[in-house]
Amino acid sequence: MAISAAQVKELRQRTGCGMMECKNALVEASGDMDAAAEALRKSGLAKADKKAGRVAAEGVVTVEVSDDAGSAVVAEVNSETDFVAQKDEFRNFAEAVARRILLDAPADVEALMSLPLNDGGETVEEARRGLIATIGENINVRRFNRRVAGSGKLFSYLHGSRIGVLVEVEGGDEALARDIAMHIAASKPVCLDENGVSQDMLDKEKEIFSAQAQASGKPADIIEKMVVGRLRKFLGEITLLGQPFVKNPDQTVAQVLKEKGATVHGFDRLELGEGVEKKVENFAEEVMAQVQGS
């Protein structure tokens, strides 16, 4: 049967699939719009399964903060290429995921995927797989942190769409909180203070510093002082409160906070692609691989 351009356009708007895919689906469904949409959906799920093993190390980090600054979310959603990460459909999906986490506080990514992406609609997992079918790349909701404030307020900072920070600050002002969040983005502290450093990490570093100091051939008492000094320096490098403040390295973050009458109770920092082993490909080969895989 003849399929009109208007029918193809309607199905494209409804499913996001390509023109020829929509036309073929309508032909096979004898013009039945619902049947064609369902067939495309099933086809899309199959495509999503085929793409599931492909490395997705690009994407966005996004943040959401409640109106009362009492709860906030930082989340990472991955795509295979930065090109796709710039698409509105992808960014809208990532932002909707963060909002859902903020509202429903799922325990982990697995629990998140069964929640509705938007009220009354398809689940996050269904939306993810549908987006894979539309865009043609693997897409993953990789991780998130949801923080609830205690006695302070939550503030956020996004460095482009690659680094997201949440920080709970009590006292001070909004400008100080933003500066602290920017410092966390730039300086990558591991934890708030020495109490957050695991004993295993301390023991490992002490062992390394001891071996280095002993190689100097100096007396045992001098070696002990060298190890203590190097541990102190190490803690200053990895703890937020011990780090030199990026806007004034003559002061530590702890000194800046004390001067402003403020306290940081905790923070979260996510950087896009951390820990993901990304396959490096020749650009022309990457484009060809995308064409052949679509």
C-alpha positions as CSV (number, residue, x, y, z in Angstrom):
1,M,0.0,0.0,0.0
2,A,1.0,3.6,-0.5
3,I,2.5,5.3,2.5
4,S,2.2,9.1,2.6
5,A,4.9,11.5,3.6
6,A,2.6,12.8,6.4
7,Q,2.5,9.3,7.9
8,V,6.2,8.9,7.8
9,K,6.7,12.3,9.4
10,E,4.2,11.4,12.2
11,L,6.0,8.2,12.9
12,R,9.4,9.9,12.9
13,Q,8.2,12.4,15.4
14,R,6.7,9.7,17.6
15,T,9.7,7.3,17.6
16,G,12.7,9.4,16.6
17,C,13.8,6.8,14.0
18,G,15.1,7.4,10.5
19,M,12.8,8.2,7.6
20,M,13.4,4.9,5.7
21,E,13.0,2.9,8.9
22,C,9.7,4.5,9.5
23,K,8.5,4.1,5.9
24,N,9.5,0.4,5.9
25,A,7.8,-0.2,9.3
26,L,4.6,1.4,8.0
27,V,4.6,-0.7,4.8
28,E,5.1,-3.9,6.9
29,A,2.3,-2.8,9.2
30,S,0.0,-1.9,6.3
31,G,-0.2,1.7,7.5
32,D,-1.1,0.9,11.1
33,M,0.7,3.6,13.1
34,D,0.6,1.8,16.4
35,A,1.8,-1.5,15.0
36,A,4.6,0.3,13.2
37,A,5.7,2.1,16.3
38,E,5.7,-1.1,18.3
39,A,7.8,-2.8,15.6
40,L,10.3,0.0,15.7
41,R,10.4,-0.2,19.4
42,K,11.2,-3.9,19.3
43,S,13.8,-3.3,16.7
44,G,15.3,-0.6,18.8
45,L,15.6,-2.8,21.9
46,A,17.4,-5.4,19.8
47,K,19.8,-2.7,18.6
48,A,20.4,-1.6,22.2
49,D,21.3,-5.1,23.2
50,K,23.9,-5.3,20.3
51,K,25.5,-2.0,21.3
52,A,25.6,-2.8,25.1
53,G,29.2,-4.0,25.0
54,R,30.6,-1.0,23.4
55,V,32.8,1.4,25.5
56,A,31.0,4.6,26.5
57,A,33.5,7.0,28.1
58,E,32.2,10.3,26.9
59,G,28.9,11.9,27.9
60,V,28.0,14.4,30.7
61,V,28.1,15.0,34.4
62,T,25.0,16.8,35.6
63,V,23.8,18.2,38.9
64,E,20.4,18.9,40.4
65,V,19.8,20.8,43.7
66,S,16.5,21.0,45.5
67,D,14.8,24.4,45.9
68,D,15.6,24.5,49.6
69,A,19.3,23.4,49.1
70,G,18.6,20.5,51.4
71,S,19.3,17.7,48.9
72,A,21.3,17.4,45.7
73,V,22.5,15.0,43.1
74,V,25.6,14.7,40.8
75,A,25.3,12.0,38.1
76,E,27.3,10.7,35.2
77,V,25.7,9.5,32.0
78,N,27.9,8.2,29.3
79,S,27.8,8.0,25.5
80,E,30.5,6.7,23.1
81,T,31.3,10.1,21.5
82,D,31.4,13.7,22.5
83,F,29.3,14.5,19.4
84,V,26.4,12.5,20.8
85,A,27.0,14.1,24.3
86,Q,26.1,17.5,22.7
87,K,22.8,16.4,21.4
88,D,19.7,17.8,23.1
89,E,18.0,14.4,23.3
90,F,21.0,13.0,25.3
91,R,21.3,16.0,27.6
92,N,17.6,16.0,28.3
93,F,17.8,12.4,29.2
94,A,20.7,13.0,31.6
95,E,19.0,15.9,33.3
96,A,15.8,13.9,33.7
97,V,17.8,11.0,35.2
98,A,19.3,13.5,37.8
99,R,15.9,14.9,38.6
100,R,14.5,11.4,39.2
101,I,17.4,10.5,41.5
102,L,16.8,13.7,43.5
103,L,13.0,13.0,43.9
104,D,13.1,9.2,44.6
105,A,16.5,8.6,46.2
106,P,17.1,5.2,44.6
107,A,19.7,3.0,46.5
108,D,21.8,2.4,43.4
109,V,21.9,2.5,39.6
110,E,20.0,-0.8,39.3
111,A,17.1,0.5,41.4
112,L,17.1,3.8,39.4
113,M,16.7,2.0,36.1
114,S,13.3,0.6,37.1
115,L,11.9,4.0,38.1
116,P,9.9,6.2,35.6
117,L,12.1,8.7,33.9
118,N,9.3,11.2,34.0
119,D,6.1,10.9,36.1
120,G,3.7,8.3,34.5
121,G,6.0,7.5,31.6
122,E,8.5,4.8,30.5
123,T,11.2,3.6,32.9
124,V,14.7,5.0,32.9
125,E,15.9,1.7,31.3
126,E,13.2,1.8,28.6
127,A,14.1,5.4,27.8
128,R,17.8,4.6,27.7
129,R,17.3,1.7,25.3
130,G,15.0,3.8,23.1
131,L,17.6,6.6,23.0
132,I,20.3,4.0,21.9
133,A,18.0,3.0,19.0
134,T,17.4,6.6,18.0
135,I,21.0,7.9,18.4
136,G,22.9,4.8,17.4
137,E,25.4,4.7,20.3
138,N,25.7,2.8,23.5
139,I,24.4,4.9,26.5
140,N,25.0,4.1,30.1
141,V,23.9,5.7,33.4
142,R,27.1,5.0,35.1
143,R,27.0,6.4,38.7
144,F,25.6,9.0,40.9
145,N,25.9,10.5,44.4
146,R,22.9,11.9,46.3
147,R,23.7,14.1,49.3
148,V,21.3,15.3,52.0
149,A,22.4,18.3,54.0
150,G,22.7,18.3,57.8
151,S,23.1,21.6,59.4
152,G,24.5,23.4,56.3
153,K,23.3,24.0,52.8
154,L,24.2,22.3,49.6
155,F,25.9,24.1,46.7
156,S,26.9,22.8,43.3
157,Y,29.4,23.6,40.6
158,L,29.7,22.3,37.0
159,H,32.9,22.7,35.1
160,G,31.5,22.5,31.6
161,S,29.8,19.1,31.6
162,R,32.8,17.1,32.6
163,I,33.2,17.7,36.3
164,G,30.4,18.1,38.8
165,V,30.8,19.0,42.5
166,L,28.4,19.1,45.5
167,V,29.5,20.6,48.7
168,E,27.7,21.2,52.0
169,V,28.7,24.5,53.7
170,E,27.5,25.9,57.0
171,G,28.1,29.6,57.5
172,G,29.9,32.0,55.1
173,D,28.1,33.1,52.0
174,E,27.2,31.9,48.5
175,A,30.4,33.3,47.0
176,L,32.6,31.3,49.5
177,A,30.6,28.1,48.8
178,R,31.1,28.5,45.1
179,D,34.8,29.1,45.5
180,I,35.1,26.0,47.7
181,A,33.2,24.0,45.0
182,M,35.5,25.3,42.3
183,H,38.5,24.4,44.4
184,I,37.2,20.8,44.8
185,A,36.8,20.6,41.0
186,A,40.3,21.8,40.3
187,S,42.3,20.2,43.2
188,K,40.6,16.7,43.4
189,P,40.7,16.2,47.1
190,V,40.2,12.5,48.2
191,C,38.4,13.3,51.4
192,L,37.4,16.2,53.7
193,D,40.2,15.8,56.4
194,E,42.6,13.3,57.9
195,N,39.7,11.3,59.5
196,G,38.6,10.3,56.0
197,V,41.9,8.7,55.1
198,S,41.8,4.9,55.4
199,Q,44.4,3.2,57.6
200,D,45.4,1.0,54.6
201,M,46.2,4.1,52.6
202,L,48.3,5.6,55.4
203,D,50.2,2.3,56.0
204,K,50.9,2.0,52.3
205,E,52.2,5.6,52.0
206,K,54.2,5.2,55.2
207,E,55.9,2.1,53.8
208,I,56.8,3.9,50.6
209,F,58.2,6.9,52.5
210,S,60.1,4.7,54.9
211,A,61.8,2.9,52.0
212,Q,62.7,6.1,50.3
213,A,64.1,7.6,53.5
214,Q,66.1,4.6,54.4
215,A,67.8,4.7,51.0
216,S,69.3,8.0,52.1
217,G,71.5,6.2,54.7
218,K,70.6,8.7,57.5
219,P,70.2,7.7,61.2
220,A,67.0,6.1,62.3
221,D,65.8,9.2,64.2
222,I,66.2,11.4,61.2
223,I,64.5,8.8,59.0
224,E,61.5,8.9,61.4
225,K,61.3,12.6,61.1
226,M,61.5,12.5,57.3
227,V,58.6,10.0,57.2
228,V,56.5,12.0,59.5
229,G,57.1,15.1,57.4
230,R,56.3,13.4,54.2
231,L,53.1,11.9,55.6
232,R,52.0,15.4,56.8
233,K,52.7,16.7,53.3
234,F,50.8,13.8,51.7
235,L,47.7,14.4,53.9
236,G,47.8,18.1,53.0
237,E,47.7,17.2,49.3
238,I,44.8,14.8,49.5
239,T,42.5,16.3,52.1
240,L,40.3,19.3,51.2
241,L,41.0,21.2,54.5
242,G,44.7,20.6,54.2
243,Q,45.1,21.8,50.6
244,P,46.4,25.2,49.6
245,F,43.4,27.3,48.5
246,V,43.4,27.7,44.7
247,K,42.6,31.4,44.9
248,N,45.2,32.1,47.6
249,P,47.8,29.3,47.9
250,D,49.3,31.1,51.0
251,Q,46.3,29.8,53.0
252,T,44.9,26.3,53.4
253,V,41.2,25.7,52.8
254,A,40.8,25.2,56.5
255,Q,42.3,28.7,57.2
256,V,40.0,30.3,54.6
257,L,36.9,28.7,56.1
258,K,37.9,29.7,59.7
259,E,38.5,33.3,58.5
260,K,35.0,33.4,57.0
261,G,33.3,31.6,59.9
262,A,32.3,28.7,57.8
263,T,32.5,24.9,57.9
264,V,32.4,22.2,55.2
265,H,30.6,19.1,56.2
266,G,31.2,17.0,53.1
267,F,31.5,17.0,49.3
268,D,31.1,14.8,46.2
269,R,33.1,15.1,43.0
270,L,32.5,13.2,39.8
271,E,34.7,13.6,36.7
272,L,33.6,12.3,33.4
273,G,35.1,9.0,32.3
274,E,37.2,8.4,35.5
275,G,38.3,4.8,35.6
276,V,36.9,3.9,32.2
277,E,39.5,2.5,29.8
278,K,38.7,4.2,26.5
279,K,39.8,2.7,23.3
280,V,41.8,5.1,21.2
281,E,40.9,5.0,17.5
282,N,41.8,6.8,14.3
283,F,39.0,9.3,13.7
284,A,38.4,8.1,10.1
285,E,38.3,4.5,11.4
286,E,35.9,5.5,14.2
287,V,33.5,7.2,11.8
288,M,33.6,4.1,9.5
289,A,33.0,1.8,12.5
290,Q,29.9,3.9,13.5
291,V,28.6,3.7,9.9
292,Q,29.1,0.0,9.7
293,G,27.6,-0.6,13.2
294,S,24.4,1.5,12.7
